[in-house]
Amino acid sequence: MKHIARKRFGQHFLTDGAVIEAIVELIAPQRDDAMVEIGPGLAALTQPLAERLGRLTVIELDRDLAVRLRSHGQLDVVESDVLKVDFTTLAGRLAAPQIRVVGNLPYNISTPILFHLLDHVSVIKDQHFMLQKEVIDRMVAKPATSDYSRLSVMLQWRYAMENVLFVPPESFDPPPRVDSAIVRMVPLEQPPAIDVAHYGALVQTAFSQRRKILRNTLGRWLEEKGYAGDFDLQRRAEEVPVSEYVSLAQNTQA
């Protein structure tokens, strides 16, 4: 019986063989890599990955799909909302110091998933995700561009990222109304030492009213923290490089 895509799960199933092959080549799975796939769906990407890996762990929320996936001899199925999965514990269960994470992420919750994985980045070797191209544009954006945003600043302090493949809507069934792409995310080997919650609060405050200069938003926040440095508040949030946000966080955290 054909599985009908469910809107509430944001399901768009990849069907283009050439695109699937290109994605697998980009991921370059090696035998016995500890890999976890988020949202395997109808196993379009799952099957070639499992063939190369020998064994693959998949996370699937849709109960009907999870039942199908359990019949596959090379898959370990975690039936769960990915936002509830403890990837650090999962890495321990796989007896792996680091895991590789891949997936066609549900576009309606892609940002929460990225932030959730940020909490477990110490056990992640790399990530390859299919996302809405517009989201990836924001992830990899440079300062002083229209795409540079809170998402850019929250991820770039911890990952080296690049858009590695464009994927058109017709590669899916049903086709989404947006262009898609593949992003490669590699955790930095020596990331800056910061309190992530503090950094997140700083960045969220800075971008809360991005059309205003920072004196009107971040300025008040810094006053409350007792900051007396020379950070230039006569700029807008999108004009400040990630390195300056990191430095500011380090100089204001308790």
N, C-alpha and C positions, 0 to 999 in steps of 0.2 A: 504494500500500500504506500502510495506517495505521501511524504510528509508535507503538510501545508505550513508555510512559514507563518510564525506567530508575531504579530505586530508588537505585542507587549514585551517580547523578548528581543525586539529589534533584529529579527532574523532576515538576513540576505545571504543566500548560499552561493559560494563561489563555484562556477561551472566551467570556466574557460581553461582548457587543458594547457595552453601555452603559458598563461599567466601562472597557473599552479606550478608548472615546471620551473619557471623563472624564479618564483618565490623560494622553492626548495633549494635551488642553486644559490640564492642569496644567503639563506640560512646555513647552508653547507653542513648538514648534520653528520656527525661522525659516530661510528659504531659505539654503542654503550655510553654516549652522552646522556646525562640525566636531564631530560627535557620534559617540559610541561606545556600542553596546549590548552589555551582558554577558548571555550566555545567551538568545539570540533564540528558541530552541526552534522552534516551528512558525510563527513569524513573525506571530503575532497582533498584537503591538505594532509589530513591525518594518515591516510593510507600510504602515500609515498614517504612520509616521515618515518612511520613505523617500519617500513621495509628497510630503510637505511639504518635506523637506530637499533632495531631488534626488539625494543620495548619503549613504550611511550605512555606517560600519564596524561589524562585528559580531564578537564573540568567542564561539566555540562549541567546546566540548570533544568533544561527541558526533560521531564521525566520520560517521555516517549523516546526521545533520542538517546537518553542514557541507557534504556533497555536495549536498543539496537547496538550501541557501542559495546555493551558488555559481552555480546556474542563474538566480538573480534578477539582472536587469540593473543594479540600482542599489546592489548591496551589495559591499563589500570584506570578505572573510571571513578572520579570523585564527583558525585551528584550533589552539587551545591551552588549557591550564589557565590561567584568568585570574590565578592567583597567580604565574604565571611571566611574565606580560606586563609589560614595562617601559613604563608609560604616558607617561613623559617622552619616551622615544624615539619612541613612537607619535605623540605630539603633533607632534614634529619631522617625522615622515614625512608627516603630514597638512598640514604647513606652516602650523600654527595656533599662535598664542601660548598659547591656552587651548582646552581641549576640554570638551564637555558629556558627562557619563556617565550612562547610564540602564540599567535592567535589572530583571528579575525574578530576584533572586539565589537561588542554591540555599540553602535554609534551613540545611542541615547545615554549610555553611562560610561563612555570611554574616559573622560577626565577623572571621575572618581576611582576608576580602576588604576589609572596611572599613579594617582596619589596614594592609593592603597599599596601598590607595589613599591613605592618609594620608602615605605616603612620597613620593607624587607630587602632592601637593595644590597645589604652586606652578603646575602647568600645567592645573589644573581650574577651570572657571568655575562649574559647579554639578553636583549629582548628584541624581537622582530614582530611588529604589529601592523595589521591592516587597519587603517583608520580613515575617517573622512579627511580628504586632502587639506581642507581648510584648517583642521585641527593640527595637522602636521606642519603646515605653514607657520602656525603660531608657535609650535614647539621649537622649531629651529630658527626662528626669526632673530635678526640682529637689531640692536638698539636704533632708535630714531626711524623705525619703519612702522607702517600701519598694523602689521601683524604682531609686533613685539608687545607682549602682554604678561599678565600674572603667570600664565602657564609657561611662557618662555623662561621667566626668572626662577620659577619654582623647580624646573627640571634641569636647566643648564648648569646649575651649580654642582650637580651630581652626575650628569651623563654627558658623554659626547654623542651627538645625534645627527643623523642625516636622512634625508628623503632619498630612498634608493630605487623606487619603482612607482610609476604612475599606473593606476588601474581604472579603466573606464566603467561606467555603470552597466554596460552590456555584458560585462564579465560575470554578472550575478543573476540569480533567479530567486525572488523577483529583483529587477534592477532598482537600486536606490536612486533617489532624485539628486544625488551629489556625486562628484568625482571622489575617487578613493586613491590611496597610495600606501606604500610600505615604508615604515620608519625603522631604522636600526638604532638601538639605544645601548651604548656600552658604558657601564659605570666607570667613573674616573678612578684610577688606581690610588691616587692620593688627593681625595677631596678635602676642601677646607673644613676645619673643625668648627661647627656651629650647632647651636641648639635649634633643631628643625622647627619646633613649634614656635619659637620666638621669631625665627626667620620668616615663617609663614605669616605670622601676624603683622610683621613689618611690611611685607610685600603686599598683603591684602589691603592694608591701610593706604599704601602708596597708590595702588591702582583703583581705589574705591571711587575716585572722581578723576578719571584720567585726563580730562580736558583742562583741569585746573592745575596751577603750579603747585608743587609739593608743599610750599609754605602753608597752604590752606588745609592740607590733609595730614601729611607725614610730620609737618612742623609741630603740630599740637601733640602728636604721639611721642615725638622725641623730647618735648618739654616735660611730659609726664615721666619719662625715663631718666630725666636729669642730664640729658646729653648736652655737652657744651663744645662739641667739635666744630669743624669748618665745612661740613657737608653742604653743598650748594643746593638750597631749597628753591632757587629761582628757575628750576627746570620742571618739566612735566615728567610723569613716571616713566614714559616710554623712551626718554632721553638718557636714562641712567643705565650704565652697563651692569651686568650681573656681578662683576668683581666689586663694584662699589656698594651694591646691596649687601654682599657678603661681608665686606669690611665694616659696614655700618652695623650689621647684626652682631658681629663680633665685639664691637665697641660699645654696644648698649645692653648686651645680655648680662644677667647677674652672675 
